[in-house]
Each structure stands twice: as structure tokens, then as C-alpha cells.
Amino acid sequence: MAELSEALLSVLPAIRVPKAGDRVHKDECAFSFDTPESDGGLYICMNTFLGFGKQYVEKHYQKTGQRVYLHLKRTRKLKEEDANSTAGDPPRKKPTRLAIGVEGGFDIPEEKFEYDEDVKIVIFPEHLDIPRDGLEGLPDMVRDRIASAVEAILTADSASRKQEVQAWDGEVRRISKHAFSLHQLQNDIRIPPCGWKCSKCDMRENLWLNMTDGAILCGRRYFDGSGGNNHAVEHYRETGYPLAVKLGTITPDGADVYSYDEDDMVLDPNLAEHLAHFGIDMLKMQKTDKTMTELEIDMNQRIGEWELIQESGVQLKPLYGPGYTGIRNLGNSCYLNSVMQVLFSISDFQRKYVDKLEKIFQNAPADPTQDFSTQVAKLGHGLLSGEYSKPASADGEQPDQKGVQNGIAPRMFKSLVGKGHPEFSTNRQQDAQEFFLHFINMVERNCRSSENPNEVFRFLVEEKLKCLATEKVKYTQRVDYIMQLPVPMDAALNKDELLEYEEKKRQAEEEKQPLPELVRAKVPFSSCLEAYGAPEQVDDFWSTALQAKSVALKTTRFASFPDYLVIQIKKFTFGLDWVPKKLDVSIEMPEELDISALRGTGLQDGEEEMPDIAPPLVTPDEPKAPMLDESVIIQLVEMGFPMDACRKAVYYTGNSGVEAAMNWVMSHMDDPDFANPLVLPGSSGPGSTITCPDPPSEDSMATIVSMGFSRDQAMKALRATNNSLERAVDWIFSHIDDLDAEAAMDISEGRSAAESISESVPVGPKVRDGPGKYQLFAFVSHMGTSTMCGHYVCHIKKDGRWVIFNDQKVCASEKPPKDLGYIYFYQRIPS
């Protein structure tokens, strides 16, 4: 006892009692997926409250000097009443909502197991074990302090539990106080079912309809610079009109409604009436006695894409071992599971995170649960090591025979990558394509100047704009990571069958009879490629050749071909009744693909480029008092451009509108006097002092450097675009020739060897170019009527065979539904 007392007294100052705001990680190891149910249990540091598996607790002690840990070990066993029960389960009510644990949703299965829990205190480096009830005989102060800390840790909500959302379909929303008294202006505005655009900028996504005056404006700007331009919330501040509905979320069952006055998502019981005021009356027109969700649940019970994509009609062979690890669904997280399974089947992501696991863990910060590289490496190792690829226990002892694994539950990873994001921080279903791009963006920001696995997806897009009035052209390049392929439904091979099916379906719905057997549109892949490469008409195009608005044709081509080509099939659209829907289409995707014909050629002989500089259009009658369109100036300033540059843009484009002014801005951002005050012809000088932009942020600098540019080039691009990261990237791509010349001049002017070496990085983004021939490697499939509901699975070709990853179920695929995929991953065929 004396030795025990001495050991506890030596660590007593380090023992803390969790307080409000402390994250207690008692469910999962910070570096692995070990839990209290793992063979070695889980060690919780009694100072930092971080959890560690047996493999990592010693390393944490050696790195931090923290000596005292609470060890939890849980053993699962069947409840006695379940083991002895012979009564059948009572019949369950039919679900009417795609939700879990809420009225009308799927029931939460009653827990069939109970747990024996062993709790003890462990002191390092002696590995001194002290049972929870072994504190008797210690001084009262010591015993009470330790016992209260142990009790507080055991009763505290775990960090992962705090992150969980109780119901799949989101938080409970209250009825807005404006719902029954909303004033709507009699302005005869009618809203079309598609083709929306923010009335103050060019955004066509994240749009909100103000339900007082019918204004369509973009949403808030997110923390990472994505999202909108804040025009909807600014409109509320100017007008006081409180309620807005998000376009694209309107269904017969409701929509996303936001109250700016109450600063929250709300319910509007009068939504149908409020929308009908603007000609949106589809809620009243809905005559079926089944909701969209009920129809989707019914679809699960008949042969359709759900059974085909999940291959549920055949007995599949379960697979186990390294690279065949399932991922638990944490509540509509199948979109994340499918994307990450594919990414960690690519060698570049394996090399970046899994092969360098030990180094990443050694360099992890004090709280590794909040470190991006640590959590990505942990996820990759969990998927590839095979440690967690074991059959789940169906009854506590016998392994499951249906291929379901214990798998891994990436709670820390999901919490970290979704942190601060309005969608991915929730448990609502999300778009796998949007998550893929979100994760790619996070990799860009966290790779700094180190090896970047995103290079396998990165490619340059060449866009050619041809003014139809002058026949002059403009070429630009931009970086992209995904090829969005349109679906031309008019190219379907079975149009007659589709028309006959739609007629039979309509009659069956009217007569409330069983629906006919589904007929799916069959669209050739070649027609999708043709639609992608076809010229697109651009109305209201500002032609610098005409100095006026014109009509242009835009043609899109590849300026480089990536190692892995990601193709998204654009299946999601809106019907004439405003209901978001998915095109039920079958596209026979080729095993081998050749897109060499889509390579861009740049400026051709006989083509004449549009001029870069737009001459002034204003008459110089009153040069000292120009009448400038202040609304256009404000719009440009809100986009992040300097005020003086915006004034010049409006002046030199003759008050011709925001698009013309924006074109002028984009053409003059590299001018030395870009942000200088406007100096009118014949005047003696500027009328105001010159303002300097703030210095570029280190995060923005690092992002551009990670793409292959030098620090000086990143600095120049950010300064030229008033520190806007997105516009800086576009700027630097459009000035590659100038940067090449500057780099050559620097070397020729006798820079030191060290300087030359440090600046020898090739100008331009790090893109891997090569032949445009590919082989299908993986695809992600979606089941359901919209990206906001349904389920995702992925198929990956491994060791010469197709494998289906359906959350915790990993099996050999018998008939991969390659014609029903949503996102396809093609790997370049070695030349």
C-alpha cells in the first residue's frame, strides 16, 4: 500500500476532472480504431482525456510524459432474456420516413447485448494496475480526488457522442413566427422551375428565394471561401424581409426555409400558399396519396436500381483481409464511405498517408484528433491493414454469414472533415460528388509544399469562346478534378418503350393499380461524350472586340489528361413541377475509354484573338464628374475587388453592367496601377489617396505553392486579385507565359545558385499529362430519387476482380452494375 500511495501521490497533480467543454475520447483511439471492446481495451489519459489503444499508449507516455491512464475493457455478451426467448417479434409498423428513431421512421433495433466492464487505473512506466475499487486505505483527499475524476470520465458524454445527430433527417425545426403573418408584395413575379441566377452576381448554385418580394439571391459565404456571396442576407438587412426558401430543395413534402430574423432553419406551415404567390403551385398540384419518401421506400421492395446496384438478388462471397475492410454507416455517411474506399485504393494516397504513417503520428500535435493528416492516415491504415476486416459476430460468438464485418467507424475523421461545413457536419445524406471535391480541397490546403496525391486527378481545362459577331476568339485555362458528363435523354435508344411505359404508369397511378415493370432509358455513352464536346451558346457575352454584348459559342476541351479521370454522370435535374428528380437512365460505360479526340489545340492558324484591353466608351464631356453606376461598383466590391479598381472598371466599360466590368477587371488585374484611384483624362491627379491591400494569408500562399508555383508567383497572384484565392489561381493560369518570361529574366540577371535552385520549380500547376486512354477502375453508385436521400455503394476492381463495398459488407461482385453508376474512376492505361 505504501508503494501504491507513493505512486498515486506522484501523479496526483496531473489528474484532472473533466469540465464543461472538455472532449473525453473514451470510445476510440486517436491513432487507431481500437475501442474498449478491443482485445487490449482503451487507455484514457487522465490529464488530456485522449484515448489510446494498447499499441499507442506507451508512445503517448514517452512523447508527453503523461503517466496516469484510465483503462476501460468491455466484454460483450447476449442478454439473458434474448438468449432464452422463444417468442416471435411483434409486427412492425411500415415506415413512412427515411429516418431512424423518429415517428414514422425506421425503429432503432433494441440492443441484444450487455457488457461486462473492467475499469482500472494504470501508471506508467511501471505499468502499475490499480482496480477501481482498490483505492481503499489511501488518504481521503487522494482517494476522493481520484474517485471523482474516474467517475466524471465514466459518466461524461464522449466526444463522438456529442457530435452525433439524434435523427437522420436532421434537427427538429420550430415554426417561424413569421409563417402566419408574412407580407408578400403584389409585384407579379413568377419563378421558373430552372435557370435561376443570383440577381446581384453570376452564381447559379446555393440560391435562395425571398418569399416577400421574390428576389433570387445567393447564400452565405462559407468559412473556406466557398458557398455564396452573402447577397441573400444582405438583402434582408436592407429590406427586413425575413423568410427565404432554398431553391432546389422544394419537394411535395416541404423545403429548406430560413428565417434571417430568427437566425435559424424553420418550418413554414403556409409554405404552399407562399410559394403559390410566385407561381410555384406544385405542392397543391400533388394528388397522389403517397409522399415522395413513401414511394421511394416502396421502390426498395420491388426490382429496381436498389437490388441491381447492391446485387441483392444473389448470394455474394464475403471477402476479408488487407484492402477489404468495411466502414460502418454513422448515420447517412455512406457517401463518405464510398468515396474514401475508392481514394485509398489509389497508390498515391496510400504512399502519402499510409506508407508515412509512423512519421505522421510522430509529428502529430498535442491533440491528434484535430489533425487532418493524422486522421486521414489513421483511416487509410484502418482500411488497408486488414486488422479490422473480420466477420462481425451475429450472436456474440458465431461469425455473421452474410459478409457483414466489424469494420471501422471513422467518427473522428467524419467530425474533422465536416467541421464548420453547413452540410458535411450533419448526419443528413449528402452528394458524393460534392464530398469528393470537399475532401480534395482539404487535401490541397493541408499538403502545403509536400507531396500532393491530388495530382492524380488534377487536369487543365481549355475553354474557347468565339464571338459570333466578330468571329474572334478567346482562350482560357482552368484547373479541374472532375469531368461532368451531361445525359442527352433525347438520344435514348428505346424512346418508344419509354413513352409506352410512361402512359401505362400514368394510367396505373390514376386507377391506383400496381405500377408496370420499370423501363429505364438507355443512352449511349458516345452521345454523352458528344454532348460534352458540343459548343454551348453563351448569351449576353461581353465581347472586347465589339465593346458590347454579343452571343458567343463556348467549347470545352482538355489541355492535359490526368492519371485518373473522374467522370460524374449528371443525373440530377428538376421537373417542370419543381420536384427534384434523378434521371433513371442506363449508360453502358466502356471498360476502356479513349478521349484523345477531346484534347485542346490552343489558338489555331487563321483565328484572331479578342483584344485584352477595352477602350473607354464614355464621352469626355465632363471628365471630372463621371456618372458611374454605383450598384455595379458595389457588386464588384462585394466580390473582393478594390474600390478604386471597381470604379475604373465601370468607367472604362461605359456603365455597361456587371459582366462587362468584371471582364475588364479580369483583364487588368496584373496592371501595376490596378488598385490605384481613377485618373480622368485631362485631370491633374487622383482625387483620393492610394490604398494598399492587406498582405496575403499564409494559408492561401501555401495552397498555391502546393500546386507547383513558387512563393513569389503566389504572392504576385494574390496581390493582383486582392487576396482572393480562387481568382488568384485563375489569374496565375492565365499569366503563365508572363511568369515564364520573368523566371527566365531572373536567371539571366545573375541570381545566385541558391536562388536559382529555389525558383527552379516549373511554372504552372503540377499536372500529370499523358495519353488519353483509360481503363475503368472503380465507380460509386447512388440509389434513390435525389442526392438528399437514398444510399451509396461503390465497386472497385482489385486483384483482377470486381468487389462491392456496401458500408460494412465487402463481397466479390457477381454482376457489377456499370451502367447505373454516378461517379466513375478511370485509370490511365500505361503506354
N, C-alpha and C positions, 0 to 999 in steps of 0.2 A: 504493500500500500504506500510505503514511503517513496518508492521509485515512481509509482503512478502519480502521487501528489506532486512530486518534483517535476515530472514531465508535463503535467497539465498546467502547473503554475508557470512554466517557461513559455507556454504557448497562449496563455490566457489573454494577454494584451491583443493578440491577433484575432481572437474570436469576436465576431460581430453578430448582432441581432438584426435580421433584415428589417428595413424601414420601408415606408411607402415610397415607391419609385424604384426600389432595387429590383433587378431582374434575377430571379432564382432559377438557375438552369438545372433542374432536378429530373428532367425527362430524357436528356440527350447529351452525349459528349460533344464538346466543342470541336473536336478533331475527327470524330468517327461517329458511327450510328449506334454505338453501344448505349444501352439503356439499363435501368435497374433490373430488367429481366434477362440481360445478357449473362453469360457464364460468370464473368468477373464482376458483375454488378456495376454501380456507378459511384464515383467519388465526388462529393460536392465540397469545394473549397469553402471553409467556414469564415473566410475573410472576403473573398470576391464573389462567392456563390456561383462560380463557374463549375460545370460538370465535366468529369473526365473518366474515360474508360481505363481499365487496368493497364493498357499499353501506354497511356499518356500521362497518368497521374505522377509518376516518378519524374518525368521530364518537366512537368509544370513545377514540381518542388525544386528541381535543380535550377530552373531558369529564374524563378521568383523568390525562392526561399520560404514560400508558404508551407507550413509543416502540418497543419491540422485539417483533416477532411472528415466529412460525414459520409459513411459508406452505406448505400442502400442496395439491398439484394431482395428481389421479389421472385417468388416461385408461383407459377400459375397452376391451378387445379380446377376440375369441374366442381360446380356447386352440387351438394348432395341431392337437392331436390331435382336437379336436372339429370343426375346420374340414375336416380331411382324412378323418374317419372315415366309413366306409360300412357298418359292421356295425350290425345292429339291436340294440336294447336287450334285455337278458335279461328273461325274465318276472319280474314282481314278486309277492311273496307277498301274499295277501289280508290287509288289515289287520283286526285284531280289537279295536283300542282306538282311541278318538277322541283320539289323541295324536300328537305329531310327534317323531321322533328317539328313540323308546324301543322296547324289544322288543314286537312285536305292533302297533305304531303305524304311521303313515304315514312313509315314508322321507323324509329330508331330501334334496332333489334335489342332485346333485353340481354344484358351481359350474362353469358352462361358460365363464366369462370369467377373464381375468387382467388385471393392471393395471400400467401404467407409472406410476411415482410420481416426481414432481418435488418436491424439498424445498429450500427456501432460507430465509434469514433476511432480514427486511425491517425497516428502521429508518425511523421517521417523525420529522419531517415531510419528510425529504429523499427518501423512497421509495428508499433505498439498498438494492439487492438483493445479497445475498451467498450464492452457492451453498453447499450443504452441504460440498462438497469444496474450497471456496475459502478455508479458514482457514489454509492453509499460510503460513509466514512471519510469523505472529503470535507474540508471546511465549508460551512454553509454558504459563504459568499462565492466560493469557487463552484460548488455544486449548482447553486441557483443560476449563476451566470451561464454555465454550460447547458444546463437543462432548458433554460428559456431560449437559448439560441437554437438548440436542436428542435424544440417544439415549434419555434417560429418558422424554421426551414421546412419542416414536415407539413405544416398547415398552410404555408403561403401558396398562392396561385403560382404555378410555374410560368416561366417566361413564354413558353409556347402556348399555354392555356390562355394567357392574356391576349395573344394575337388572334385567337380563333374567333370566328364569327359564329353565333349560335345557329343561325338558319342559313341554308344555301341561298335562298333568294333575298339575302340582304337584311339590313336593319329594318326595324319597324318604323314606319314613317307616320307622322301625325298629319291631320287635316289642316291645311293652311287657313289662317284667319281671314284671308282674302278670298277664299273659294266661293263664298256665297254673296259677296258684295263687290266682285271685280267689275270695274267700269271698263267697257270696251268702246273704242272710238268708232263712229259711223263713217269710215273712210273708204268703204267699198273695196278693200284689199282682198284679193283671192290668192291663195298659196297653191302653187302646182305641186304634184307629187314627186318631182325630181328637179334636178338642175339648179339647186339652191346655191347662193353665194352670199357671203357677208356683204352688207350694203356699204361698209366702210373700208373693206380691203378685199383681196382676191381669194381669201380662204373659202374652201368648199367642203371642209370637214369640221366637226365639233361646232355645229351651228345651232343656235337657239332662237326660237320664235317667241317674241314678246307678245303675250296674249292680250295686251291692252291696245297697242297700235299696229300689230302685225309686222314689226321690224324684224328682219333676219340678221343676226349678228353673231360673231364668233365668240367662243367661250374664253375661259381664263387661260393665262399662260402658266404652264406647269413649272415646277422648280428647276427642271433641266432645260428650259427654253422651248420645249415642245408645247403642243396644245394650241391655243388661240392667241389673239392679240388684245384680249380684255375688252373688246368693244361692247359685248352684251352688258357687262357690269357697269361700264362707263355710261351706257345709255340709261341704265336705272338711276345712276347718280344724277344725270341731267334731267330726267323726267319724273322719277319717282314711281314708274310703272313696275309693280313688284314681281309678277309671275311670268316665267318663261318655260317653254317646253322644248326639250331637245329633239331636233329633227332627226329622224332615223330610228327613234325608239318607240314611235307611236304604233300600237297594236290594238286589236279589239279589246284587250284587257286593260289598257291604260298606257302610260308613258312616263318618262322621267320628267318630273316637274320640279323646278327650283324656285324658291322664294328668296329674293335678294333682301327683302326686308327682314325675314326671319333667319336668313343665312343658313338655309338647310334644304335638303330634299324633302318634299312634302307630297301629300295626297290632295287631289282636286276632284271631289265627287261630281262637280259640274263640268268635267273636262270635255265631255262630248259636246255640250252646249257651247263652251268657249271655243272649241276648235271649229264647230259648225259656222261660227261667226265669220271665219275666214275661208269658208268653202270646203273645210275638211270634215265631211259628214260620214266617214266610213264606220264610225262607232255605231251610229244609228242604223246604218245600212246592213249591219251584221244580222242575219236572220237565222243562222243555224243555232241549234240548242247545245252545241258543244263549243267550248273555248278552244283557242289555238293549242293550249297545253294538253287538254284532253285528247284532241286529235292526234297530237304527237305521241302521247302515251299509248293510244290505240295503235299507232303505226308500229310501236315496238312489238306488238302481239301478232303482226302479220308479216308475211315475207316482204322485205324491202331492204333499204340500204343498211339498216341496223344489223340484220342477220348476215347479209353479204359481207359487210366490212369486218364484222367481228368473227366471221367464219363459224357462227354458232350452230350451223346445221351438221357439222362433222365433229368427230372425236379427234382433238388435236393432241399431239405428243408434247408433253411438258419438257422444257429444257432448263438445265441448271448449270452453274459454273461461271467462270470469269466472262464478263461481257453479256451475260444472260440474267441480269438481276432486275427484278420488278421494282416499281415505285408505287408506294401507297397513294391513294387518292385522298388528299387532305380536305376535300370539300370543293368539288369543281376544279380541281387542279390538274385534270387530265391533259389540258393544253400544254401546261408546263412539262408534265411527264413525257409527252410525246416528243416535244422539241428537244429536250435535254438528252433523251435516249439517242436521237439522231446525231446531235453535236458530238457526243462522246464516243461515237463510232467513227469519228474522223481523226486521223493520226495527228494533225496539227494541234487539236485541242487536247489530245492525250499527252503530247510532248510538253505543251505549255503548262499544264496543271498537274497531271498525274505523275509523269516522269520526274518532275521537280517538287514532288510532294514534301519531302523532308526539308528542303531549303525554304519552301514557302511557310511551312509550320515553324521552322526555327526563327524566321523573320517576322512572325505574326506579332501584332501589337498586344497590349495588355489584355484587351477584350477581343479575342479572335472571333467571337460570334458576330461582330460587326465589321469584319474584314472580308472584302469581296474575294480576293484571291484564295484565302483560306477556305471559305465556304464552297467555292467552285471546285477547288482541289479535293475537298472532302467528298463532295458529291461524285466527282469523277472516279475517285478511288472506290467509293461505295459501289458504283455500277460495274467497275472493271475487275475488282479484286476477286469476286466470287465468294467473299466471306459471308454475304447476306443472301446469296442465291441458294436457298434451301427450301424444301417444301414446308408450307405452313401446317401447323398441327390442327387437324379438324376437330378433335375431341380432347385435346390436351396431351395425347400420347401418339395416336396414329397420324401419319402424314396425310395431307389432303391429296386426293387422287385426281383432282380436276386441273392441276397445274398452277394453283394459287400458291404464291411464295410468301414468306415473311416479308421479304423485300426491305426497302429502306423508306423512311418517312422524312423527307428533306424540309422539315419545319423551319430550321434556321435559314436555309437557303431561300425559301419562298418569302419569309419575312424580310430578309435583307434586300432581295432584288425588287420587292414590291414596295419598300419603304418610301413614303412620300408620294407614291403614284396613286391617283384617284381611282384607278381600276384594278391594278395588279395587287394592291394592298388589301383587297376584299376577297371574299370567298365566292363571288359571282363568277359565272362562266365567262371566259374571255376568248378573243380571237387569237388562234395560234400564230398567225402571221404577224399580228401586232406584237405579241410577246417575243417572237424571234427577233424582230427589229429592235425592240426594247433591250433585249439581252445583248445584242450586237453593239448597241450604243454604250451599254455599261462596260463591255469589254474594251471598247475604244478608249473610254475615259480612265480605265484602270491599268491599261498596259503601258501608259507613258511611252518611253522610247525603247521599251524592251520588245521581245518577240511578240508578235501580234497574230493570233490564229485567225482573226477575221480576214486576213489576206486571201484565204482560200475562196471567200465569197465575193470579195470586192472587185468590181469592174467599172470601166468608164463607159458612159452612155454618150453617144454623139447625137445631138439634135440639130436638125437643119430646118430653118424657117425660110420660106420662099414667099416674098411679097408678090401677089398675083398681079398687082397694078404695074409694077416696075420690072418684074422677073428677077430682081436682085435677091441675094441670099444672105443668111447669117448663120454661122456655125458656132455651137457652144458645146462644152463637155461638162458632165457632172458625174459624181460617184454614185453608184447604187449597189445594192446587195441582193436584189431580188427582181426577177423578171415577171411582171404581171401580165398574164395572158388572157385576153378577152375571149368570151364564148359567143360566137355568132349563131344564135339559135335559128336564124333563117337558113343556115347551112345544114340543118338536121337531115339525115338520110331517110328518116321514117316519118315525114310530115303527115301523110295520110293516116297512119296508125295513131299519131298523136291527136289529130283532130277527132277521129272516131272515139278515142279514149276520153277526151275532154267532154264530148257530148254525152257519152254513157255516164260519166261521173256526175255531170250536171243533173241528169235525169234521176240518178240514184239519190243524190242529195235532196232533190225536191220531193221525191217519194219516200225518203227516209229508208232506203233499201241499202243492203250491203254494197260497198264500193266495188267497181270492177277491178280485175287484176291490173296492177300498175304497168303502164307503158312508159318507158324512160326515153327521152330524146337521145339520139345517137349522132354526135357531132364529130366529124373527122378532125384529128389533131392538125392536119395540114391546113384546114380552114382557120383554126385558131392562130397558127403562125402567120398566115396571110393577113388576118385582121390586125395582128400586132405590127406588121411591117407596112401596112397601108397608110398613105398620107392622111392626116387628120386636119380638118378645116378649123382655123382659128379666127373667129370674128373679133372685130374691134381691136385688131393688132395695130400697134403704133409703128408705122414704117418710118425709119430715119431717112430713107431715100425720098419719101414723099413729104415728110414733115407733117403727116396727117394719118388718121386712122385708115386702115385698109383691111383686106381679107388676106390671110396667109395660109399656106399649107405647111404642116409640121410633120417631118419624117424622123422616126427614131431608129437608130442603129447602134451596134456595139462598137466602141472604139478599142475594146480589149475583151478577151474571153477569160473568165475565171477558172480556177482549178475545179471548183464545184459550182455548178449552175443551179440556183434555186428558182423554181417556177411556181408561181401561185396562180391557180385557176380562179378567175374572178366569177365565182358562182353566186355571190350575194347581190341582190338588187331590190328594187321596190316596185310593187304593182301599182296599177292606176288607182287602186283604192287605198293607197298609202301603207298597205301592210308589207312589212319587210319579209322577203322570202328568199329561199335558196333555189337556184335553178337545179331541177332534178335531171341531171344530164350525165350521160356516159361518154367518156372520151378515151379512146384506145391510145394510151400513151406508149410510145415506142420504147423498146428495151435499149435501142441505140439511137442516138439523135445527132444530126448534123445541122448546125445553124451557121455554117461558114458563109452562106449567102447573105446573112444579116450583118456582116462586118461593114463598118462605115468606111468611106473612102476619102472624106475631107473635101476641101474645095477642088472642083473639077475644072478642066480647061473649058473656057467659054462662060464660066459662071462669074458674075461680078458681085462682090460683097457690098452690103449696105454700109454707108458711112457710119463711123463711130460717134461723130460729133454732130449734134443737132444745132443748126444756126438759129439765132433769135427770130421769133415770129412777131414780137411786139413792135408796134410803131413807136419811134423815139420822139413822139411829140412832147411828152412830159417825162423825160428820163429820170428826173429827181423824185417823182411821185408815182411809181407804177402801181396799178391796181392789181394786187395779187389775190388769188383765191385762197383765203385763209383756211377753208375746210380741207383743201388738198394738202396744204402745208402741215396742218395738224395731223392728218393721217400718216404722212411720211415721218413726222417726228415720233409718232407713236410706234412706228416700226423700228425705231432706234437710230435714225439718221440725225446728224447735227442740224440745228435750226437754220443756220446760215446756208448750208448746202441745200436744204429743202426750199428755201426762198429762191435760190438761184435756179433750182430745177423747175419750179413753177414759172419763173420769169422767162427762162430760155426756151420753154415749150409753149409759151403764149397762153397760159391758163387753159391748156387743152385737156386737163383731167389727170387723175392719179396715175393711170397706166403710162401716159406719156412722160410724166415727171419721174416715175420710177425707172423707166428706160434711160432717161438722162442721167439719173443717179448712178445706175449700174455701169454706165459707160464712162463716168468721170470720177469714180471712187479713187482711182490711183493718181489723180491730178494733185500736184503739190499744194494748190490753194483750194482743195475740195471743200474744206470746212471754214474757209475764210469768208468774211462778210461780203455781201453783194456790192460790187463797184459798178455803178451805172456808166454807160458811155458818156464821156464829156465831163464827168464829175471829178473832183479833186482827190477823193479818197473815200474810204469806207465810213459808214455812218455809225459804226459801233466797234467795240473792241473785239479782238480775235479771242475765241475761247478754245482751249485745248481739251481734247477728250481725255478721260481717265486712262491710266495705264492698263494694258491688257491683263486679264486674270491669269494666274499660273495654270489653272485647270484648262482654260481654252488654249493656252500656249502648248501644254503637254499633249492635248488631243491632236492638234495639227502636226506637231513633231512626230507623234506616233504613226502618222500616215506617211512619213517619209520625207518631210520637208525640214529645212534647217530652222534653227531658232530665229535667225534674222528674218527669214522669209515669213515665218509665222507672225512675228512682231509687225512686219510691214502690212500683212494682210489684215490683221486685227485693227491696226490703226486706220487703215483705209476704209474700214467698214464700221467704225465707231464701236469696236469690240463686240460685234455680233458674230458669234462662232459660225453659224450656218452660212451667213453671207460671206464671211472670210474664206470659208472653204470654196465656195463658188468663185470668189474673186481670184484666189490663187490658181485655180484650174484654168481660168480664162486669161491668165497672165504668165503662163509657163514660158513662152518664148522670151518675154522680157526678163524673167528671173534667170533663164539660161544665160542670156547675154551678160547680166550683171555678175553672175558667178564666174563666167569666163574672164570678165574685165578685172575682177578682184584678184584672180590668179596671175593675170598678165601684169598687174601693177605691183608685183613683187611682195605678196603677202608671205608671211613666214611659213615654214613647212608645217608647223603645228596647226596654224590657222587653216592652211590648205587642206590638211587631212581632216580636220574637224568639220570642214564645209564640203567634203567630197561626197556627201550623200547625194544621190541622183535627184535632180529636180523633178517634182511631180509626186503623185501618190504611189504607194507601194502596191502596184497591181501586178498580178502574175498573168502574163499573156501567153497564149499558145493556140493550138488548133481548136476549132470549134466543134470537135467530135466528142460525144459524151455517151456514157452508159448509165442506165438507171441504177441508183444505189439505195434509195430509201424514199418513202412517201408517208405523209401524215394525212389521215382521213377524218372527216367530220360527219357525224350523224346527227340529224335534227333539222329544224326548219330555219334556224338562224344561229349566228355566232354567239348570241347571248344565252343559248341553251343547248342541250344536246350533250354529245360525248365525242372525245378524240381518241384514236389509237394510231399507232404507227407500225409500218412494216419496214424491216431493214434486211438487206442481203448480207449475210455473214457466212463465211466459210462455204460459199457456193450455194447456199440455200436461203430461202426467204423465211424470216422469223417475224411473228406478230408480237408486239409489246402492247398489252392491254392492261395498264396500271400494274397490279401485282401478278398478272398472269402472263407468262412468257412461254410461247409454244412454237413448234415448227409449223409454218404456214402450208396448208394444202393447196389453197387456191387464192393467192393474193389478189384482191380486187383493184388491180392497177388502173381500171377505167373510172373508179369512183373517188380518187384521191382529191385532196385540196391543195397540198403543198408537196412538190416533187423535188428531190435532190438528185442531180446527175453529177457523176464524177468523170473528169476528162479521161479519155482513152489515151494511154501513152502512145506517142508517135513512134 
